[in-house]
Amino acid sequence: MYVGTGAFDVVGKRKYWYFFFTILILVCLASIIFRGFNLGIDFKGGTRISMPDEGTGGRISTEQVTEIFNDTLHKEPAAVQTVGSGDSTTIQIKSETLTTAEVADLKKALFDDLQPVGQDGQPSERAISDSAVSASWGGEISRQALIALGVFLVLVTIFLAFYFERWMAVAALAALVHDVLVTAGVYSIVGFEVTPATVIGLLTILGFSLYDTVVVFDKVKENTRGLLGLTRRTYAEAANLALNQTLMRSINTSLIAVLPVLGLLIVGVGLLGVGTLQDLALVQLTGIIAGALSSIALATPILVDLKMREPKFKEQARRVYARRENIARKAAERDGDLVPQYDADGDLTVGAPATDEDSLETELRQERAMAAASSVPTRNPKAAEQRRRPAGKQTGRPAGKHGGRPSGKKRH
C-alpha cells in the first residue's frame, strides 16, 4: 500500500460499489423526505432563556433545569445545554415560541428553585434573561448557504473541465453530491440538531472532498497519458493503478483531518461544553469520512464508465485484450494447455493459464514495481548521476563490448 503496488481491484468491482452507494443514498434521501431535519430555533424560530450555572446551593445542572421546565410548562424544551467555561459559564434553554406569561412563569420557577446568582454574587431574578429568535434569520442563512453552494459548484466545474477534462468534472461533482446527501442524511437519521454552525461545517467539507478527488484524478491523468497508443493496460486498469498509488495518501490525509475534528468534539464538547463546536465538529466528521470513501470508491469508477463510452477507448481496450489472448495462446501452445478467452470487461471466461503466474501478470507486476521505484528519490545522488551517464564515462575508460563494465576475467 505504501509503495503503490497494491492490487486492490476497486475499479473492477465497481458494480458492487455502485450498489452500496445507491442503497446508502436512497436511505439518506428517504430519511430526508419522510423524517426531515431537527431544525434549531435559529431556523424555525423560538425562545431562548439564559441563566448562570451557579446558584446559592452550588452548581446548577441541565437535568434540574429540564425538570423545572417540564413541571412548569408541561412540555419538553428543544435543548438545554451548558455554554462557555470558567466564570462565564451559563445554561441556555431553547424551546418553541413561548408567550409572555409562560416566560414569566418559567423565570419565576427557575429563580425560586435554583436561586441563580448575578454578577454581584447575590441571588437575582434579573440574572435570568430571555430573547425571541425569528425564523427569518435562519431562512436568510439557508438562502445564503444555497447561493454559496451553487457558486462553488459552478467554479469547481469550470476549473476541473479546463485543468482535467469534462468527464473528470462530472465524476468529481457526482462524488460531491454524494458527500452532501450522505452528510445531510446522517443528520436526518440520527436527529442531530441543525444549526447555523452545521451549515458552515457542511460548506467546509466540500473543499476537503474535492481536494482528495483531485489528487486521485491527477494520478489518473498521469497514468493515462498516451494510453491510446499503448496495449499494456486499459483505461480502467490504469485508473485502478492510480487509485492504488494514491491510496495511502488519501487514507493519511483523511486521518490527519479527522484528528483535529475529534479534538473539537473531545475538548470543545466534553471539557468546555460548547454547543457550537459540537455542531461544527459533527458535520465535519461525517463529511470527511463520506468524502474519503467517495473519492476512492466512487469518483474514479464513474470516470472509468464515462471514458469507456468513447469509441477510441473501446478500441484501445479491444487491442489490449487481443494482445493478451495472443500471449496466452502462445503460452498454451508451448505448454499444451487450454487457450484463455476474455469477455468485454477483461474477465477470464474460457480456459485457464498454464501456471498460477502467467507471463502477462508477471509483466504488469514488474511494471508497477518499476514505476514505484522510479517515484522514490534515491539516497545516493552520486550513484544516480553515474547511472545517467553514458556507458564508458563512469570509469573514465572507453566502453568495450561489455559497455565499459569489467569482464570478470582475472589478469595474471
Secondary structure, DSSP 8 states (H G I E B T S, - for coil): --SS-----TTTTHHHHHHHHHHHHHHHHHIIIII--EE-HHHH-EEEEEEESEETTEE--HHHHHHHHHHHHSS--SEEEEES-GGG-EEEEEES---HHHHHHHHHHHHHHH-BB-TTSSB-GGG-EEEEE-HHHHHHHHHHHHHHHHHHHHHHHHHHHHHT-HHHHHHHHHHHHHHHHHHHHHHHHHT-EE-HHHHHHHHHHHHHHHHHHHHHHHHHHHHTTTGGG--S--HHHHHHHHHHHHHHHHHHHHHHHHHHHHHIIIIIIIIS--HHHHHHHHHHHHHHHHHHHHHHHTHHHHHHHHHTTSHHHHHHHHHHHHHHHHHHHHHHHHHT----EE-TTS-EEE---SSSS-HHHHHHHHHHHHHHHHHS--S-HHHHHHHHS-TTSSSSS---TTTTS-------
